[in-house]
Amino acid sequence: MTHPFHPLFGREFDLIDYRHSWGEDRVVYVDEMGEARSLPARWTSAVAEDPAVVVSAGRSHFRVADLVELAKLVRGATR
């Protein structure tokens, strides 16, 4: 788990499956209770680190694509 705010940050799990589900790429793993769980692939090392994050060297908290999507959601909510 590479997402810094996830409770499982730093833990390693065996990858069971990689699939597109819920509109995004997700990984499936087995948790410590033996249950299959899924989470966004971008929260793990299963995908390459976002180039914007690498270039910003931790100075930027948001990706441009995410801010654009947020602006669309806010615009839609205020109509």
N, C-alpha and C positions, 0 to 999 in steps of 0.2 A: 504494500500500500504506500503510494507516494504522495497522496493528497495530505498537505500539512495539517489540516484541521479535522481529519477523520480519526475517530477513536482507535482505529487499527493501524495508524501511521507507523511505518517501520516494520510491520509484521510481514512475513512471507507466507504465501499460500501456493499450492499447486494449481496451475491453470487447468480447468476441466474443459472449458469451451469458450470460444470467442464468437459472438454473434451480433447481428444488428437487431435490436429490439427496443421498443419504447422510443423510437425515433433517433436512436444513437447506438454506437458500438458499445457493447457490454461484455464483461468477462464473467465467467461462472467459476466458482471455486467452492470447496467444501470447508465449512467452518469447523471450529473445535468440537461442536456438538454432532458433527457428521451430516449436517444439513447443507444442501446445495444452495448457494446464495449468488446473486449477481449484483454488479455495480458498474458504473460507467468506466469504460476502459481507460479513459483519459485520467482517471484517478490512480492509475497503476503504471508500472513500468512496461506493460504490454504494448504500449504505443510510444513512439518517439516523443521526447519533450517538445513542447510548442516552441518554435523558433523565436517568437516574440518574448517568451519568458527567458530564453537563453540570452538573447541580445540585451534585454533589460537588466539582467544580472540581479533580479530581485527588487529593482527600483520601481517597477510598475505592478500594481495590484490587480489590474484589469487588462484583458485583451481587447483590442479594438472591435473585433467581431462580436464579443459579448456585450460591449457597450452599445453597439448599433442595435443588437437584438433587444436590449433593455429599453432603448429609446423607442423602438417600435411598440413594445408592450405598454409603455407608459402613455404613448400617444393614443393607442387603442383604448386604454382604460379611461382616458379623460374625454372621450367623445360621447 
